[in-house]
Amino acid sequence: MKQIHKEFGDKLAIVYRHFPLRQIHANAETAALSAEAAGKQGKFWEMHDMIFEKQKKWESEKNTKEIFTGYAEELGLNPEQFKKDLNSKEVKEKVEADYQSGVKAGVNHTPTFFLNGKEIQNPRSYEEFKNIINEAESKKT
């Protein structure tokens, strides 16, 4: 997505929405909450990326809040503020609103991509994604 944003950022709005698959990933919701909590201190994408890069280390753990607080410290965030935000009503409501938006749109797996309001098959490569975007752009003109 970073490559897509770099190339098409002026033509394309990229919107990220949380869709934690709670029934199959016990820690997915805490991961989403942690990214949002980090975002309150300006480090959403940094936390998001760290969570995904280190997923094998935390996916089966019971103490993910402590693990993610450690990640917040690694990112230079205020850990006390991070913990407060992680448990806040505002952050929980944001993640839940994203999830409900996905349910309403018919999302049932991740990642799921939409282009011009329509779900697209998940591109398997940057080139495939680029071709889908270019094709949609050519249909507009």
N, CA, C and O atoms as a GROMACS GRO file, in nm:
protein
  564
    1MET      N    1   0.083  -0.120   0.000
    1MET     CA    2   0.000   0.000   0.000
    1MET      C    3   0.087   0.126   0.000
    1MET      O    4   0.048   0.229  -0.055
    2LYS      N    5   0.205   0.117   0.061
    2LYS     CA    6   0.293   0.234   0.063
    2LYS      C    7   0.332   0.273  -0.079
    2LYS      O    8   0.336   0.391  -0.114
    3GLN      N    9   0.363   0.172  -0.161
    3GLN     CA   10   0.399   0.198  -0.300
    3GLN      C   11   0.282   0.259  -0.376
    3GLN      O   12   0.300   0.354  -0.453
    4ILE      N   13   0.163   0.205  -0.355
    4ILE     CA   14   0.044   0.257  -0.422
    4ILE      C   15   0.020   0.402  -0.381
    4ILE      O   16  -0.007   0.487  -0.465
    5HIS      N   17   0.031   0.429  -0.252
    5HIS     CA   18   0.011   0.566  -0.203
    5HIS      C   19   0.114   0.660  -0.262
    5HIS      O   20   0.082   0.773  -0.300
    6LYS      N   21   0.237   0.614  -0.270
    6LYS     CA   22   0.344   0.698  -0.326
    6LYS      C   23   0.316   0.734  -0.472
    6LYS      O   24   0.334   0.848  -0.513
    7GLU      N   25   0.271   0.636  -0.549
    7GLU     CA   26   0.248   0.659  -0.692
    7GLU      C   27   0.115   0.728  -0.722
    7GLU      O   28   0.108   0.811  -0.813
    8PHE      N   29   0.010   0.695  -0.646
    8PHE     CA   30  -0.123   0.745  -0.679
    8PHE      C   31  -0.181   0.838  -0.574
    8PHE      O   32  -0.298   0.874  -0.582
    9GLY      N   33  -0.102   0.878  -0.476
    9GLY     CA   34  -0.151   0.957  -0.363
    9GLY      C   35  -0.227   1.082  -0.401
    9GLY      O   36  -0.319   1.123  -0.329
   10ASP      N   37  -0.190   1.144  -0.513
   10ASP     CA   38  -0.260   1.266  -0.555
   10ASP      C   39  -0.392   1.236  -0.626
   10ASP      O   40  -0.474   1.326  -0.644
   11LYS      N   41  -0.414   1.110  -0.666
   11LYS     CA   42  -0.535   1.073  -0.739
   11LYS      C   43  -0.626   0.979  -0.661
   11LYS      O   44  -0.740   0.954  -0.700
   12LEU      N   45  -0.575   0.927  -0.549
   12LEU     CA   46  -0.642   0.818  -0.482
   12LEU      C   47  -0.648   0.846  -0.332
   12LEU      O   48  -0.546   0.878  -0.271
   13ALA      N   49  -0.765   0.833  -0.274
   13ALA     CA   50  -0.777   0.844  -0.129
   13ALA      C   51  -0.771   0.703  -0.072
   13ALA      O   52  -0.853   0.618  -0.105
   14ILE      N   53  -0.673   0.680   0.013
   14ILE     CA   54  -0.661   0.549   0.078
   14ILE      C   55  -0.716   0.561   0.218
   14ILE      O   56  -0.670   0.643   0.298
   15VAL      N   57  -0.816   0.479   0.247
   15VAL     CA   58  -0.881   0.481   0.378
   15VAL      C   59  -0.859   0.345   0.443
   15VAL      O   60  -0.890   0.242   0.384
   16TYR      N   61  -0.805   0.346   0.562
   16TYR     CA   62  -0.783   0.222   0.636
   16TYR      C   63  -0.892   0.209   0.740
   16TYR      O   64  -0.919   0.302   0.816
   17ARG      N   65  -0.954   0.092   0.742
   17ARG     CA   66  -1.055   0.065   0.845
   17ARG      C   67  -1.020  -0.066   0.913
   17ARG      O   68  -0.981  -0.164   0.848
   18HIS      N   69  -1.037  -0.067   1.043
   18HIS     CA   70  -1.010  -0.189   1.119
   18HIS      C   71  -1.123  -0.289   1.097
   18HIS      O   72  -1.241  -0.252   1.093
   19PHE      N   73  -1.086  -0.414   1.083
   19PHE     CA   74  -1.183  -0.522   1.075
   19PHE      C   75  -1.125  -0.642   1.148
   19PHE      O   76  -1.090  -0.743   1.088
   20PRO      N   77  -1.116  -0.629   1.282
   20PRO     CA   78  -1.055  -0.738   1.360
   20PRO      C   79  -1.143  -0.864   1.355
   20PRO      O   80  -1.259  -0.862   1.397
   21LEU      N   81  -1.086  -0.970   1.306
   21LEU     CA   82  -1.158  -1.097   1.296
   21LEU      C   83  -1.151  -1.167   1.431
   21LEU      O   84  -1.072  -1.260   1.451
   22ARG      N   85  -1.233  -1.121   1.522
   22ARG     CA   86  -1.229  -1.164   1.662
   22ARG      C   87  -1.248  -1.315   1.679
   22ARG      O   88  -1.186  -1.376   1.766
   23GLN      N   89  -1.332  -1.373   1.596
   23GLN     CA   90  -1.364  -1.514   1.611
   23GLN      C   91  -1.248  -1.606   1.575
   23GLN      O   92  -1.246  -1.722   1.618
   24ILE      N   93  -1.151  -1.559   1.496
   24ILE     CA   94  -1.038  -1.645   1.461
   24ILE      C   95  -0.903  -1.592   1.508
   24ILE      O   96  -0.804  -1.665   1.507
   25HIS      N   97  -0.897  -1.466   1.548
   25HIS     CA   98  -0.773  -1.406   1.598
   25HIS      C   99  -0.803  -1.341   1.733
   25HIS      O  100  -0.853  -1.229   1.739
   26ALA      N  101  -0.772  -1.412   1.839
   26ALA     CA  102  -0.808  -1.366   1.974
   26ALA      C  103  -0.751  -1.228   2.008
   26ALA      O  104  -0.811  -1.155   2.087
   27ASN      N  105  -0.638  -1.192   1.950
   27ASN     CA  106  -0.574  -1.065   1.984
   27ASN      C  107  -0.592  -0.956   1.879
   27ASN      O  108  -0.532  -0.849   1.888
   28ALA      N  109  -0.674  -0.983   1.779
   28ALA     CA  110  -0.692  -0.887   1.670
   28ALA      C  111  -0.749  -0.754   1.718
   28ALA      O  112  -0.706  -0.647   1.674
   29GLU      N  113  -0.844  -0.761   1.809
   29GLU     CA  114  -0.905  -0.637   1.857
   29GLU      C  115  -0.805  -0.553   1.936
   29GLU      O  116  -0.800  -0.431   1.919
   30THR      N  117  -0.726  -0.617   2.022
   30THR     CA  118  -0.626  -0.543   2.098
   30THR      C  119  -0.523  -0.481   2.005
   30THR      O  120  -0.475  -0.370   2.029
   31ALA      N  121  -0.489  -0.551   1.898
   31ALA     CA  122  -0.396  -0.496   1.799
   31ALA      C  123  -0.455  -0.371   1.734
   31ALA      O  124  -0.385  -0.270   1.719
   32ALA      N  125  -0.581  -0.376   1.695
   32ALA     CA  126  -0.647  -0.260   1.634
   32ALA      C  127  -0.654  -0.144   1.732
   32ALA      O  128  -0.625  -0.030   1.696
   33LEU      N  129  -0.691  -0.173   1.856
   33LEU     CA  130  -0.697  -0.068   1.959
   33LEU      C  131  -0.560  -0.005   1.981
   33LEU      O  132  -0.549   0.116   2.002
   34SER      N  133  -0.456  -0.087   1.976
   34SER     CA  134  -0.320  -0.038   1.998
   34SER      C  135  -0.276   0.056   1.886
   34SER      O  136  -0.213   0.158   1.911
   35ALA      N  137  -0.309   0.021   1.762
   35ALA     CA  138  -0.275   0.110   1.651
   35ALA      C  139  -0.347   0.244   1.666
   35ALA      O  140  -0.287   0.350   1.646
   36GLU      N  141  -0.475   0.239   1.703
   36GLU     CA  142  -0.550   0.364   1.724
   36GLU      C  143  -0.493   0.444   1.841
   36GLU      O  144  -0.482   0.566   1.832
   37ALA      N  145  -0.457   0.376   1.949
   37ALA     CA  146  -0.400   0.446   2.065
   37ALA      C  147  -0.269   0.513   2.026
   37ALA      O  148  -0.242   0.626   2.068
   38ALA      N  149  -0.187   0.446   1.947
   38ALA     CA  150  -0.062   0.506   1.900
   38ALA      C  151  -0.092   0.625   1.809
   38ALA      O  152  -0.019   0.725   1.809
   39GLY      N  153  -0.198   0.613   1.732
   39GLY     CA  154  -0.239   0.723   1.644
   39GLY      C  155  -0.272   0.850   1.720
   39GLY      O  156  -0.256   0.960   1.667
   40LYS      N  157  -0.320   0.836   1.842
   40LYS     CA  158  -0.351   0.954   1.924
   40LYS      C  159  -0.224   1.034   1.954
   40LYS      O  160  -0.231   1.152   1.988
   41GLN      N  161  -0.108   0.968   1.942
   41GLN     CA  162   0.020   1.036   1.961
   41GLN      C  163   0.096   1.050   1.828
   41GLN      O  164   0.216   1.075   1.827
   42GLY      N  165   0.023   1.034   1.718
   42GLY     CA  166   0.082   1.058   1.586
   42GLY      C  167   0.162   0.943   1.528
   42GLY      O  168   0.242   0.965   1.436
   43LYS      N  169   0.143   0.821   1.579
   43LYS     CA  170   0.224   0.709   1.531
   43LYS      C  171   0.138   0.589   1.489
   43LYS      O  172   0.175   0.474   1.513
   44PHE      N  173   0.024   0.617   1.426
   44PHE     CA  174  -0.064   0.508   1.385
   44PHE      C  175   0.008   0.409   1.293
   44PHE      O  176   0.015   0.290   1.323
   45TRP      N  177   0.062   0.459   1.181
   45TRP     CA  178   0.121   0.370   1.082
   45TRP      C  179   0.245   0.300   1.135
   45TRP      O  180   0.271   0.184   1.100
   46GLU      N  181   0.322   0.368   1.219
   46GLU     CA  182   0.440   0.304   1.276
   46GLU      C  183   0.400   0.186   1.365
   46GLU      O  184   0.460   0.080   1.358
   47MET      N  185   0.296   0.206   1.447
   47MET     CA  186   0.248   0.097   1.532
   47MET      C  187   0.184  -0.012   1.447
   47MET      O  188   0.210  -0.131   1.468
   48HIS      N  189   0.102   0.027   1.353
   48HIS     CA  190   0.038  -0.068   1.262
   48HIS      C  191   0.143  -0.159   1.199
   48HIS      O  192   0.129  -0.281   1.200
   49ASP      N  193   0.246  -0.099   1.144
   49ASP     CA  194   0.350  -0.176   1.076
   49ASP      C  195   0.425  -0.267   1.174
   49ASP      O  196   0.454  -0.382   1.141
   50MET      N  197   0.456  -0.216   1.292
   50MET     CA  198   0.528  -0.296   1.391
   50MET      C  199   0.443  -0.416   1.435
   50MET      O  200   0.494  -0.527   1.449
   51ILE      N  201   0.315  -0.393   1.455
   51ILE     CA  202   0.224  -0.501   1.495
   51ILE      C  203   0.222  -0.611   1.389
   51ILE      O  204   0.230  -0.729   1.423
   52PHE      N  205   0.213  -0.574   1.262
   52PHE     CA  206   0.210  -0.674   1.157
   52PHE      C  207   0.345  -0.743   1.141
   52PHE      O  208   0.351  -0.864   1.119
   53GLU      N  209   0.454  -0.667   1.150
   53GLU     CA  210   0.587  -0.726   1.136
   53GLU      C  211   0.617  -0.826   1.247
   53GLU      O  212   0.688  -0.924   1.225
   54LYS      N  213   0.564  -0.802   1.367
   54LYS     CA  214   0.595  -0.888   1.482
   54LYS      C  215   0.479  -0.979   1.520
   54LYS      O  216   0.474  -1.030   1.632
   55GLN      N  217   0.386  -1.000   1.430
   55GLN     CA  218   0.265  -1.075   1.461
   55GLN      C  219   0.292  -1.214   1.518
   55GLN      O  220   0.223  -1.257   1.610
   56LYS      N  221   0.390  -1.284   1.466
   56LYS     CA  222   0.421  -1.419   1.515
   56LYS      C  223   0.461  -1.418   1.662
   56LYS      O  224   0.443  -1.517   1.732
   57LYS      N  225   0.515  -1.305   1.710
   57LYS     CA  226   0.560  -1.295   1.849
   57LYS      C  227   0.445  -1.276   1.947
   57LYS      O  228   0.458  -1.312   2.064
   58TRP      N  229   0.333  -1.219   1.903
   58TRP     CA  230   0.225  -1.186   1.997
   58TRP      C  231   0.093  -1.257   1.969
   58TRP      O  232   0.005  -1.257   2.056
   59GLU      N  233   0.076  -1.316   1.853
   59GLU     CA  234  -0.057  -1.365   1.815
   59GLU      C  235  -0.116  -1.468   1.911
   59GLU      O  236  -0.238  -1.478   1.922
   60SER      N  237  -0.033  -1.544   1.980
   60SER     CA  238  -0.085  -1.646   2.072
   60SER      C  239  -0.064  -1.610   2.219
   60SER      O  240  -0.090  -1.691   2.307
   61GLU      N  241  -0.017  -1.490   2.244
   61GLU     CA  242   0.013  -1.448   2.381
   61GLU      C  243  -0.112  -1.402   2.454
   61GLU      O  244  -0.212  -1.365   2.392
   62LYS      N  245  -0.106  -1.405   2.585
   62LYS     CA  246  -0.217  -1.359   2.670
   62LYS      C  247  -0.199  -1.214   2.713
   62LYS      O  248  -0.296  -1.146   2.745
   63ASN      N  249  -0.074  -1.165   2.714
   63ASN     CA  250  -0.044  -1.032   2.769
   63ASN      C  251  -0.017  -0.930   2.658
   63ASN      O  252   0.080  -0.855   2.665
   64THR      N  253  -0.103  -0.927   2.558
   64THR     CA  254  -0.076  -0.839   2.444
   64THR      C  255  -0.076  -0.691   2.480
   64THR      O  256  -0.003  -0.613   2.418
   65LYS      N  257  -0.155  -0.650   2.577
   65LYS     CA  258  -0.153  -0.508   2.614
   65LYS      C  259  -0.014  -0.467   2.660
   65LYS      O  260   0.033  -0.359   2.627
   66GLU      N  261   0.052  -0.553   2.738
   66GLU     CA  262   0.188  -0.523   2.783
   66GLU      C  263   0.285  -0.525   2.666
   66GLU      O  264   0.374  -0.440   2.657
   67ILE      N  265   0.268  -0.621   2.577
   67ILE     CA  266   0.355  -0.630   2.459
   67ILE      C  267   0.341  -0.504   2.374
   67ILE      O  268   0.441  -0.445   2.333
   68PHE      N  269   0.217  -0.463   2.347
   68PHE     CA  270   0.195  -0.346   2.264
   68PHE      C  271   0.240  -0.217   2.333
   68PHE      O  272   0.281  -0.122   2.267
   69THR      N  273   0.231  -0.214   2.465
   69THR     CA  274   0.283  -0.098   2.539
   69THR      C  275   0.435  -0.092   2.520
   69THR      O  276   0.492   0.016   2.509
   70GLY      N  277   0.500  -0.207   2.518
   70GLY     CA  278   0.644  -0.212   2.489
   70GLY      C  279   0.674  -0.159   2.350
   70GLY      O  280   0.772  -0.087   2.331
   71TYR      N  281   0.591  -0.194   2.253
   71TYR     CA  282   0.609  -0.142   2.117
   71TYR      C  283   0.592   0.010   2.118
   71TYR      O  284   0.667   0.082   2.051
   72ALA      N  285   0.495   0.058   2.194
   72ALA     CA  286   0.472   0.204   2.204
   72ALA      C  287   0.598   0.272   2.258
   72ALA      O  288   0.637   0.378   2.208
   73GLU      N  289   0.659   0.213   2.358
   73GLU     CA  290   0.782   0.269   2.413
   73GLU      C  291   0.893   0.269   2.308
   73GLU      O  292   0.968   0.366   2.296
   74GLU      N  293   0.904   0.159   2.232
   74GLU     CA  294   1.004   0.152   2.125
   74GLU      C  295   0.984   0.264   2.024
   74GLU      O  296   1.081   0.316   1.966
   75LEU      N  297   0.860   0.302   2.002
   75LEU     CA  298   0.828   0.409   1.906
   75LEU      C  299   0.842   0.549   1.967
   75LEU      O  300   0.820   0.649   1.899
   76GLY      N  301   0.879   0.555   2.094
   76GLY     CA  302   0.899   0.684   2.160
   76GLY      C  303   0.771   0.747   2.210
   76GLY      O  304   0.767   0.868   2.234
   77LEU      N  305   0.666   0.668   2.226
   77LEU     CA  306   0.539   0.721   2.275
   77LEU      C  307   0.540   0.728   2.427
   77LEU      O  308   0.618   0.659   2.493
   78ASN      N  309   0.454   0.811   2.481
   78ASN     CA  310   0.435   0.818   2.626
   78ASN      C  311   0.355   0.694   2.665
   78ASN      O  312   0.238   0.682   2.629
   79PRO      N  313   0.416   0.599   2.740
   79PRO     CA  314   0.347   0.473   2.768
   79PRO      C  315   0.222   0.489   2.854
   79PRO      O  316   0.125   0.415   2.836
   80GLU      N  317   0.223   0.584   2.946
   80GLU     CA  318   0.104   0.604   3.030
   80GLU      C  319  -0.013   0.657   2.947
   80GLU      O  320  -0.126   0.612   2.963
   81GLN      N  321   0.015   0.751   2.859
   81GLN     CA  322  -0.090   0.804   2.770
   81GLN      C  323  -0.138   0.694   2.676
   81GLN      O  324  -0.258   0.684   2.648
   82PHE      N  325  -0.045   0.613   2.626
   82PHE     CA  326  -0.081   0.503   2.538
   82PHE      C  327  -0.179   0.408   2.608
   82PHE      O  328  -0.281   0.371   2.550
   83LYS      N  329  -0.148   0.369   2.731
   83LYS     CA  330  -0.236   0.278   2.806
   83LYS      C  331  -0.373   0.340   2.829
   83LYS      O  332  -0.476   0.274   2.819
   84LYS      N  333  -0.372   0.470   2.861
   84LYS     CA  334  -0.499   0.540   2.883
   84LYS      C  335  -0.583   0.538   2.754
   84LYS      O  336  -0.702   0.508   2.758
   85ASP      N  337  -0.519   0.571   2.642
   85ASP     CA  338  -0.590   0.572   2.514
   85ASP      C  339  -0.634   0.432   2.472
   85ASP      O  340  -0.743   0.414   2.417
   86LEU      N  341  -0.549   0.333   2.498
   86LEU     CA  342  -0.580   0.194   2.463
   86LEU      C  343  -0.710   0.149   2.529
   86LEU      O  344  -0.786   0.070   2.471
   87ASN      N  345  -0.735   0.197   2.648
   87ASN     CA  346  -0.855   0.158   2.724
   87ASN      C  347  -0.969   0.259   2.714
   87ASN      O  348  -1.071   0.244   2.781
   88SER      N  349  -0.951   0.361   2.631
   88SER     CA  350  -1.051   0.468   2.625
   88SER      C  351  -1.175   0.429   2.544
   88SER      O  352  -1.168   0.347   2.452
   89LYS      N  353  -1.285   0.489   2.580
   89LYS     CA  354  -1.412   0.469   2.509
   89LYS      C  355  -1.398   0.516   2.364
   89LYS      O  356  -1.449   0.451   2.272
   90GLU      N  357  -1.330   0.629   2.344
   90GLU     CA  358  -1.315   0.687   2.210
   90GLU      C  359  -1.246   0.589   2.114
   90GLU      O  360  -1.292   0.569   2.002
   91VAL      N  361  -1.137   0.529   2.158
   91VAL     CA  362  -1.063   0.435   2.074
   91VAL      C  363  -1.146   0.309   2.049
   91VAL      O  364  -1.150   0.259   1.937
   92LYS      N  365  -1.212   0.259   2.152
   92LYS     CA  366  -1.296   0.140   2.135
   92LYS      C  367  -1.410   0.167   2.037
   92LYS      O  368  -1.442   0.083   1.953
   93GLU      N  369  -1.471   0.285   2.047
   93GLU     CA  370  -1.581   0.320   1.956
   93GLU      C  371  -1.532   0.334   1.813
   93GLU      O  372  -1.604   0.298   1.720
   94LYS      N  373  -1.412   0.386   1.793
   94LYS     CA  374  -1.356   0.401   1.658
   94LYS      C  375  -1.336   0.264   1.593
   94LYS      O  376  -1.377   0.242   1.479
   95VAL      N  377  -1.275   0.172   1.666
   95VAL     CA  378  -1.252   0.038   1.612
   95VAL      C  379  -1.385  -0.032   1.585
   95VAL      O  380  -1.400  -0.098   1.482
   96GLU      N  381  -1.480  -0.019   1.675
   96GLU     CA  382  -1.611  -0.082   1.655
   96GLU      C  383  -1.685  -0.020   1.536
   96GLU      O  384  -1.749  -0.092   1.460
   97ALA      N  385  -1.676   0.112   1.520
   97ALA     CA  386  -1.741   0.177   1.405
   97ALA      C  387  -1.679   0.128   1.274
   97ALA      O  388  -1.751   0.104   1.177
   98ASP      N  389  -1.546   0.115   1.271
   98ASP     CA  390  -1.480   0.061   1.152
   98ASP      C  391  -1.530  -0.080   1.122
   98ASP      O  392  -1.562  -0.113   1.008
   99TYR      N  393  -1.537  -0.162   1.226
   99TYR     CA  394  -1.582  -0.300   1.210
   99TYR      C  395  -1.725  -0.305   1.155
   99TYR      O  396  -1.752  -0.378   1.060
  100GLN      N  397  -1.814  -0.227   1.214
  100GLN     CA  398  -1.953  -0.226   1.170
  100GLN      C  399  -1.966  -0.175   1.027
  100GLN      O  400  -2.051  -0.222   0.951
  101SER      N  401  -1.882  -0.079   0.989
  101SER     CA  402  -1.881  -0.030   0.852
  101SER      C  403  -1.844  -0.143   0.755
  101SER      O  404  -1.902  -0.156   0.648
  102GLY      N  405  -1.747  -0.225   0.796
  102GLY     CA  406  -1.709  -0.340   0.714
  102GLY      C  407  -1.820  -0.442   0.702
  102GLY      O  408  -1.846  -0.493   0.594
  103VAL      N  409  -1.886  -0.471   0.814
  103VAL     CA  410  -1.998  -0.565   0.813
  103VAL      C  411  -2.105  -0.515   0.716
  103VAL      O  412  -2.157  -0.591   0.634
  104LYS      N  413  -2.137  -0.388   0.726
  104LYS     CA  414  -2.240  -0.328   0.640
  104LYS      C  415  -2.201  -0.336   0.492
  104LYS      O  416  -2.287  -0.350   0.405
  105ALA      N  417  -2.070  -0.327   0.464
  105ALA     CA  418  -2.021  -0.332   0.326
  105ALA      C  419  -2.003  -0.476   0.275
  105ALA      O  420  -1.967  -0.498   0.160
  106GLY      N  421  -2.030  -0.574   0.363
  106GLY     CA  422  -2.019  -0.713   0.322
  106GLY      C  423  -1.880  -0.773   0.338
  106GLY      O  424  -1.853  -0.880   0.284
  107VAL      N  425  -1.793  -0.706   0.411
  107VAL     CA  426  -1.658  -0.758   0.433
  107VAL      C  427  -1.666  -0.883   0.520
  107VAL      O  428  -1.738  -0.886   0.620
  108ASN      N  429  -1.591  -0.986   0.482
  108ASN     CA  430  -1.585  -1.107   0.564
  108ASN      C  431  -1.444  -1.166   0.570
  108ASN      O  432  -1.425  -1.275   0.622
  109HIS      N  433  -1.346  -1.093   0.518
  109HIS     CA  434  -1.207  -1.136   0.524
  109HIS      C  435  -1.116  -1.014   0.516
  109HIS      O  436  -1.158  -0.904   0.478
  110THR      N  437  -0.991  -1.036   0.553
  110THR     CA  438  -0.893  -0.928   0.542
  110THR      C  439  -0.770  -0.980   0.468
  110THR      O  440  -0.736  -1.098   0.480
  111PRO      N  441  -0.705  -0.895   0.394
  111PRO     CA  442  -0.750  -0.759   0.365
  111PRO      C  443  -0.861  -0.760   0.260
  111PRO      O  444  -0.873  -0.854   0.181
  112THR      N  445  -0.941  -0.657   0.261
  112THR     CA  446  -1.044  -0.635   0.160
  112THR      C  447  -1.024  -0.496   0.105
  112THR      O  448  -1.006  -0.400   0.180
  113PHE      N  449  -1.028  -0.484  -0.027
  113PHE     CA  450  -1.007  -0.355  -0.091
  113PHE      C  451  -1.131  -0.314  -0.170
  113PHE      O  452  -1.199  -0.397  -0.231
  114PHE      N  453  -1.158  -0.184  -0.167
  114PHE     CA  454  -1.266  -0.126  -0.245
  114PHE      C  455  -1.206  -0.017  -0.332
  114PHE      O  456  -1.116   0.056  -0.289
  115LEU      N  457  -1.255  -0.006  -0.454
  115LEU     CA  458  -1.213   0.101  -0.544
  115LEU      C  459  -1.340   0.162  -0.602
  115LEU      O  460  -1.421   0.092  -0.663
  116ASN      N  461  -1.357   0.290  -0.582
  116ASN     CA  462  -1.478   0.360  -0.626
  116ASN      C  463  -1.604   0.295  -0.569
  116ASN      O  464  -1.706   0.284  -0.637
  117GLY      N  465  -1.595   0.251  -0.443
  117GLY     CA  466  -1.709   0.195  -0.373
  117GLY      C  467  -1.741   0.050  -0.403
  117GLY      O  468  -1.837  -0.005  -0.350
  118LYS      N  469  -1.661  -0.014  -0.488
  118LYS     CA  470  -1.685  -0.154  -0.524
  118LYS      C  471  -1.569  -0.240  -0.476
  118LYS      O  472  -1.453  -0.204  -0.490
  119GLU      N  473  -1.606  -0.356  -0.418
  119GLU     CA  474  -1.501  -0.448  -0.374
  119GLU      C  475  -1.426  -0.502  -0.495
  119GLU      O  476  -1.486  -0.537  -0.597
  120ILE      N  477  -1.295  -0.508  -0.482
  120ILE     CA  478  -1.212  -0.565  -0.589
  120ILE      C  479  -1.144  -0.690  -0.535
  120ILE      O  480  -1.120  -0.703  -0.415
  121GLN      N  481  -1.112  -0.782  -0.626
  121GLN     CA  482  -1.037  -0.901  -0.586
  121GLN      C  483  -0.902  -0.855  -0.534
  121GLN      O  484  -0.840  -0.765  -0.589
  122ASN      N  485  -0.857  -0.917  -0.427
  122ASN     CA  486  -0.731  -0.876  -0.368
  122ASN      C  487  -0.617  -0.894  -0.467
  122ASN      O  488  -0.587  -1.006  -0.510
  123PRO      N  489  -0.555  -0.784  -0.503
  123PRO     CA  490  -0.440  -0.792  -0.594
  123PRO      C  491  -0.327  -0.871  -0.528
  123PRO      O  492  -0.300  -0.854  -0.409
  124ARG      N  493  -0.262  -0.956  -0.605
  124ARG     CA  494  -0.154  -1.038  -0.552
  124ARG      C  495  -0.018  -0.971  -0.563
  124ARG      O  496   0.081  -1.022  -0.511
  125SER      N  497  -0.014  -0.857  -0.629
  125SER     CA  498   0.114  -0.788  -0.646
  125SER      C  499   0.090  -0.639  -0.664
  125SER      O  500  -0.022  -0.595  -0.689
  126TYR      N  501   0.197  -0.564  -0.652
  126TYR     CA  502   0.190  -0.420  -0.677
  126TYR      C  503   0.146  -0.394  -0.820
  126TYR      O  504   0.060  -0.308  -0.844
  127GLU      N  505   0.202  -0.468  -0.916
  127GLU     CA  506   0.168  -0.447  -1.057
  127GLU      C  507   0.019  -0.473  -1.083
  127GLU      O  508  -0.045  -0.399  -1.158
  128GLU      N  509  -0.034  -0.577  -1.021
  128GLU     CA  510  -0.176  -0.608  -1.038
  128GLU      C  511  -0.263  -0.496  -0.981
  128GLU      O  512  -0.362  -0.455  -1.042
  129PHE      N  513  -0.225  -0.446  -0.864
  129PHE     CA  514  -0.299  -0.336  -0.802
  129PHE      C  515  -0.292  -0.212  -0.892
  129PHE      O  516  -0.394  -0.146  -0.915
  130LYS      N  517  -0.175  -0.183  -0.940
  130LYS     CA  518  -0.154  -0.067  -1.027
  130LYS      C  519  -0.242  -0.078  -1.153
  130LYS      O  520  -0.303   0.020  -1.195
  131ASN      N  521  -0.248  -0.197  -1.212
  131ASN     CA  522  -0.329  -0.217  -1.332
  131ASN      C  523  -0.478  -0.196  -1.304
  131ASN      O  524  -0.549  -0.137  -1.386
  132ILE      N  525  -0.525  -0.243  -1.190
  132ILE     CA  526  -0.666  -0.224  -1.152
  132ILE      C  527  -0.698  -0.076  -1.139
  132ILE      O  528  -0.802  -0.029  -1.186
  133ILE      N  529  -0.609  -0.002  -1.074
  133ILE     CA  530  -0.630   0.143  -1.056
  133ILE      C  531  -0.626   0.214  -1.190
  133ILE      O  532  -0.711   0.299  -1.217
  134ASN      N  533  -0.529   0.182  -1.273
  134ASN     CA  534  -0.518   0.246  -1.405
  134ASN      C  535  -0.640   0.216  -1.491
  134ASN      O  536  -0.688   0.304  -1.564
  135GLU      N  537  -0.691   0.094  -1.484
  135GLU     CA  538  -0.810   0.057  -1.560
  135GLU      C  539  -0.931   0.138  -1.513
  135GLU      O  540  -1.009   0.188  -1.595
  136ALA      N  541  -0.947   0.152  -1.383
  136ALA     CA  542  -1.058   0.231  -1.328
  136ALA      C  543  -1.045   0.377  -1.369
  136ALA      O  544  -1.144   0.443  -1.400
  137GLU      N  545  -0.924   0.427  -1.368
  137GLU     CA  546  -0.898   0.567  -1.407
  137GLU      C  547  -0.934   0.589  -1.553
  137GLU      O  548  -0.991   0.692  -1.588
  138SER      N  549  -0.900   0.494  -1.639
  138SER     CA  550  -0.929   0.510  -1.782
  138SER      C  551  -1.079   0.506  -1.811
  138SER      O  552  -1.125   0.566  -1.908
  139LYS      N  553  -1.155   0.436  -1.728
  139LYS     CA  554  -1.301   0.431  -1.746
  139LYS      C  555  -1.367   0.561  -1.706
  139LYS      O  556  -1.478   0.591  -1.751
  140LYS      N  557  -1.300   0.640  -1.620
  140LYS     CA  558  -1.356   0.768  -1.575
  140LYS      C  559  -1.349   0.874  -1.684
  140LYS      O  560  -1.433   0.964  -1.689
  141THR      N  561  -1.249   0.863  -1.770
  141THR     CA  562  -1.229   0.970  -1.870
  141THR      C  563  -1.293   0.939  -2.001
  141THR      O  564  -1.284   1.018  -2.095
   0.00000   0.00000   0.00000
